Amino acid sequence: MTTTTIAPEQVEIEAPAETWKGQNVPRKEDKRLVQGLGVFVDDIKRHGMGFIHFVRSPYAHAHITSLDVSKAEAAPGVYGTLTGEEVASLTDPFFQISSVPGGNIKDFALAVGKVRYVGEAIVAVVAETRELARDASELVEIEYEPIAPITDARHALADDAATIHEDAGGNLMWEGTYEWGDLDAAFGEADKIVKIDELHFHRFNSTPLETNGALVEYNRGTGQWTIHTNNQFPGFAAIMMGPAMRTGLDKLRFVTQDIGGGFGNKITSHPQLVACCLLARKLGRPVQWTEWRTDFHSSMSHGNERWFQDTEVAVRNDGTLLGFRTKALDDAGAWLRYEPLGGVIWAQVTPGMYRWRHIRLEFTQVATNKAPVSPNRGYSRMQHLWFTERVIDIVAQELGLDPVEVRKRNYIRTEDMPYETPNGCVYDSGDYAKMLDIGLDLIGWDKRKERRADAAARGKLLGVGIGSTLDSGTNNFGQSRMINPELQFSGNNEVATVKLDIFGEIVVTLGTTPQGQGHETTAAQVVADILQCSVDDVHVRAGHDSYWNSHAGFSGTYASQFAVTGLSAVKGATDMLAAEIKKLASAVFGGVPEEALELAEGSVRIKDNPDAALPFMACGAIINANNAGLPEDLGVTLNCRYVYRPPFEVPDIEKKFGNLTLTYAAQVHVAMIEIDPETGYYDIVDYAAVDDCGKRINPQIVEGQVMGATAQALGGVMHEQFVYDEDGNLLTPNFYDYHVPHALDMPPLKTGFVESPSPFTALGTKGMGEGGGAGIHAVCAAVQDALRAHGGAIVVDSANPYHTVWEMLEHPEHTKQTISVVDA
Amino acid sequence: MDASAPAISTSRTITVTINGTTYEREVEARKLLIHFIRDDIDLTGSHIGCDTGNCGACSVILDGTLVKSCMLLAVQADGSSIETVEGLADGDELSKLQQAFSARHALQCGYCTPGMLMSATALLRSNPAPSENEIKKGLQGNICRCTGYWNIFEAVKEASGQ
């Protein structure tokens, strides 16, 4: 099954480790989760709560000509309804991130006057049970006047295309041109120019097994909502919801314990949460919403679909890459719920892993009559990294070069680190060539000729492909100003508190909202090392409650940052607590200098006289309950809060230049596949995933993230697609039609690692977990490699189900003719 | 739909034993077994992930047979004995499978885990020493979106003493 280059054995918790960091400490979360004792949002119940069912649009694009909820409201067990018209009178449109024209659109919690995609929520019905709410929703009478839908972004800007957002005056949402270096010089210096007509990155997402949901209570006395929800970025939801609902953020209390997977897909549930809040107030009772699986598929957080058109690559005959120019066309779907941030997020990894310095990318984002896109694991960088990896393999094939050699020739070298990219990002550390060597070794690169011959003897085509990617983490939100100079965001932050309680309990709160990343465990490892106690003695509060957990504007769990932002906050707060414990002990010991004290075995003691020790329990008791006579100016509370703020500057908006993320974890994946040339069916017969995220706090958790990202990438490239027909109907609205990997789909996996500590973070860590879609790139490359001597089709789409491979085998000319090479 | 026709629901009293405790409840005839377990009995360990019988998060063992409780009506379970994830541990002592899931990091968010554990429990009862392929087949009805399954296979193998 799995072979691994890390030792997965867990440490014995009874025997305190020299250092807890770097150990496979068993997860604190597990004990409740393996017993079914987690608390997920749908588990929460309140007396008299009503169940919400959303009435959704059957049309992709239509005017709503009439709407009548009276029969639904009269149905048995129905508590009430909410319509788009009511929402428009009770709230303001959501704040738009985009500059104009996208910034002009008016987005409400429910459709107002018009529907723009199949599955868009129009009315919410609340009833005594789920079933009655669903029954009553059938009684809502809506009449529509259909409009021609736009389901292909390439047609969105055509003269005869229907306008989706009249407020924006057309379907263009955002556009921007990025150019760095000297394109003319690069193309002048090149031996060859490789031209690629069109590459397409398809639409899918991570489909967390738990759908979105909320239980919302309204307190009439205080005017405050308590929102139990699995939103993974409540800070963002609050910023969206507060102004729209005309209320202060303190009136929006977000509470979360366990979240059943997020992967970015649970960031943009703010429209539904607003509907829940309005209903809780209107009906005077708690309301509960659990999204149906079909509703998730048809309306929530699709990954960005993107085309790369008219690409030209400047390259020397030896494969040295000088630069590229391309036009990225991005399909935002019907609403800008987090977009157009995808229009700049990709620039965190502008050159991919390569040393080319001359790059031009014209980014255009349009609206279509499909579900809104929002962050999805690898958000926007995955699309761009797929593009750079496709370029490498296409260039190699067109120039008759070995993709391994082209990569090694162009990889940013370890001696170049820290490396400033053409757009001012700073890659902190790494050794990409070494990672590739490990990956090739793991799949037996030396034996590839024998493996190819063996496959051929069985009538199969063997291919090997590489996906080398970056997982940029800890955003500088100043990059949003490249999208809209009016925005007043920059930098990043995260908060933790650590306190020593009355009986010596060490209690940690986080600003984060984890969805399986093991924050309770890794935070405890960091705390235990500083306080020199066991991880068992560290209690990290499960989940997040914005009333009790200190949090900051960017708090949340998203975009590969916990190991930097979250753990740096934990470290900062714990360092403060350690200093306070020593300060207290110094006073208690009658002025022993703090330098003469140490923390050990759950106590503070005099280094030269370890018998003189004050247990943490005594420290907690003295400060909290027995503090008479302590020096007036002691300044010790044993309750420490630290806000971590990464070192960022506001980027240069004119030049689109600056450091956009703090750390750059790296992945090199190598896939070996065998294709049946009769059918296009293929199996992954060997697979290696090599990861470098700097210092690993808990290697087993890191490896788990690598595995999960790999599985999602393999599902994405082989099976998963949100497919729309020409009328805008989603053809894959459930797990029958949208095939995610099952146990029997999983190939053999080998994992490896390199540890290149980040010089920019206190613990040497780098954010990780998204994985950059390396598996998508590796499988695309492997398919192309397998076909190289069998027609020579080029992989131009990120979706490669078996029938697509069969098409490439049958008609290699279809893709080959989209590529050309000219002398420069 | 005829707007004047109210939603008709009939209900029935059923008796079900879950993890050794017998419950008698009046339920709507159309209520799914998973909703009965989660909402009426308040055993929220079994989850719902797909509404269509694909994901297995709601898997329970009914009279010794592994079933997806979203594919049955509660009334169909009348008179039966059901095991859910809440019944796997012996007091504070986790079952071998539960321990192995933690030791091998076979869970991340934990949402699929209850169903996965019930499928694995049923597998090991019928086949105490499954091969790799038999483990995969035994778990093919359960979707996990976090782990890629590899560590789950390892955990089942470990729990089987292999």
Boltz contact constraints between the chains, C-beta under 6 A:
constraints:
  - contact:
      token1: [A, 1]
      token2: [B, 132]
      max_distance: 6.0
  - contact:
      token1: [A, 1]
      token2: [B, 153]
      max_distance: 6.0
  - contact:
      token1: [A, 2]
      token2: [B, 150]
      max_distance: 6.0
  - contact:
      token1: [A, 10]
      token2: [B, 103]
      max_distance: 6.0
  - contact:
      token1: [A, 26]
      token2: [B, 102]
      max_distance: 6.0
  - contact:
      token1: [A, 30]
      token2: [B, 102]
      max_distance: 6.0
  - contact:
      token1: [A, 33]
      token2: [B, 107]
      max_distance: 6.0
  - contact:
      token1: [A, 33]
      token2: [B, 110]
      max_distance: 6.0
  - contact:
      token1: [A, 33]
      token2: [B, 113]
      max_distance: 6.0
  - contact:
      token1: [A, 34]
      token2: [B, 98]
      max_distance: 6.0
  - contact:
      token1: [A, 34]
      token2: [B, 101]
      max_distance: 6.0
  - contact:
      token1: [A, 35]
      token2: [B, 89]
      max_distance: 6.0
  - contact:
      token1: [A, 36]
      token2: [B, 45]
      max_distance: 6.0
  - contact:
      token1: [A, 36]
      token2: [B, 85]
      max_distance: 6.0
  - contact:
      token1: [A, 36]
      token2: [B, 86]
      max_distance: 6.0
  - contact:
      token1: [A, 36]
      token2: [B, 114]
      max_distance: 6.0
  - contact:
      token1: [A, 38]
      token2: [B, 110]
      max_distance: 6.0
  - contact:
      token1: [A, 43]
      token2: [B, 44]
      max_distance: 6.0
  - contact:
      token1: [A, 71]
      token2: [B, 3]
      max_distance: 6.0
  - contact:
      token1: [A, 76]
      token2: [B, 6]
      max_distance: 6.0
  - contact:
      token1: [A, 135]
      token2: [B, 7]
      max_distance: 6.0
  - contact:
      token1: [A, 138]
      token2: [B, 1]
      max_distance: 6.0
  - contact:
      token1: [A, 139]
      token2: [B, 3]
      max_distance: 6.0
  - contact:
      token1: [A, 208]
      token2: [B, 145]
      max_distance: 6.0
  - contact:
      token1: [A, 209]
      token2: [B, 49]
      max_distance: 6.0
  - contact:
      token1: [A, 209]
      token2: [B, 111]
      max_distance: 6.0
  - contact:
      token1: [A, 209]
      token2: [B, 112]
      max_distance: 6.0
  - contact:
      token1: [A, 209]
      token2: [B, 145]
      max_distance: 6.0
  - contact:
      token1: [A, 210]
      token2: [B, 111]
      max_distance: 6.0
  - contact:
      token1: [A, 260]
      token2: [B, 109]
      max_distance: 6.0
  - contact:
      token1: [A, 260]
      token2: [B, 111]
      max_distance: 6.0
  - contact:
      token1: [A, 261]
      token2: [B, 109]
      max_distance: 6.0
  - contact:
      token1: [A, 261]
      token2: [B, 145]
      max_distance: 6.0
  - contact:
      token1: [A, 261]
      token2: [B, 146]
      max_distance: 6.0
  - contact:
      token1: [A, 292]
      token2: [B, 51]
      max_distance: 6.0
  - contact:
      token1: [A, 293]
      token2: [B, 50]
      max_distance: 6.0
  - contact:
      token1: [A, 293]
      token2: [B, 51]
      max_distance: 6.0
  - contact:
      token1: [A, 515]
      token2: [B, 109]
      max_distance: 6.0
  - contact:
      token1: [A, 516]
      token2: [B, 108]
      max_distance: 6.0
  - contact:
      token1: [A, 516]
      token2: [B, 109]
      max_distance: 6.0
  - contact:
      token1: [A, 516]
      token2: [B, 146]
      max_distance: 6.0
  - contact:
      token1: [A, 700]
      token2: [B, 105]
      max_distance: 6.0
  - contact:
      token1: [A, 704]
      token2: [B, 105]
      max_distance: 6.0
  - contact:
      token1: [A, 704]
      token2: [B, 108]
      max_distance: 6.0
  - contact:
      token1: [A, 707]
      token2: [B, 148]
      max_distance: 6.0
  - contact:
      token1: [A, 707]
      token2: [B, 150]
      max_distance: 6.0
  - contact:
      token1: [A, 708]
      token2: [B, 146]
      max_distance: 6.0
  - contact:
      token1: [A, 708]
      token2: [B, 147]
      max_distance: 6.0
  - contact:
      token1: [A, 708]
      token2: [B, 148]
      max_distance: 6.0
  - contact:
      token1: [A, 710]
      token2: [B, 148]
      max_distance: 6.0
  - contact:
      token1: [A, 711]
      token2: [B, 148]
      max_distance: 6.0
  - contact:
      token1: [A, 734]
      token2: [B, 52]
      max_distance: 6.0
  - contact:
      token1: [A, 735]
      token2: [B, 50]
      max_distance: 6.0
  - contact:
      token1: [A, 735]
      token2: [B, 54]
      max_distance: 6.0
  - contact:
      token1: [A, 740]
      token2: [B, 143]
      max_distance: 6.0
  - contact:
      token1: [A, 742]
      token2: [B, 140]
      max_distance: 6.0
  - contact:
      token1: [A, 743]
      token2: [B, 136]
      max_distance: 6.0
  - contact:
      token1: [A, 743]
      token2: [B, 139]
      max_distance: 6.0
  - contact:
      token1: [A, 743]
      token2: [B, 140]
      max_distance: 6.0
  - contact:
      token1: [A, 743]
      token2: [B, 149]
      max_distance: 6.0
  - contact:
      token1: [A, 744]
      token2: [B, 136]
      max_distance: 6.0
  - contact:
      token1: [A, 744]
      token2: [B, 140]
      max_distance: 6.0
  - contact:
      token1: [A, 746]
      token2: [B, 149]
      max_distance: 6.0
  - contact:
      token1: [A, 749]
      token2: [B, 150]
      max_distance: 6.0
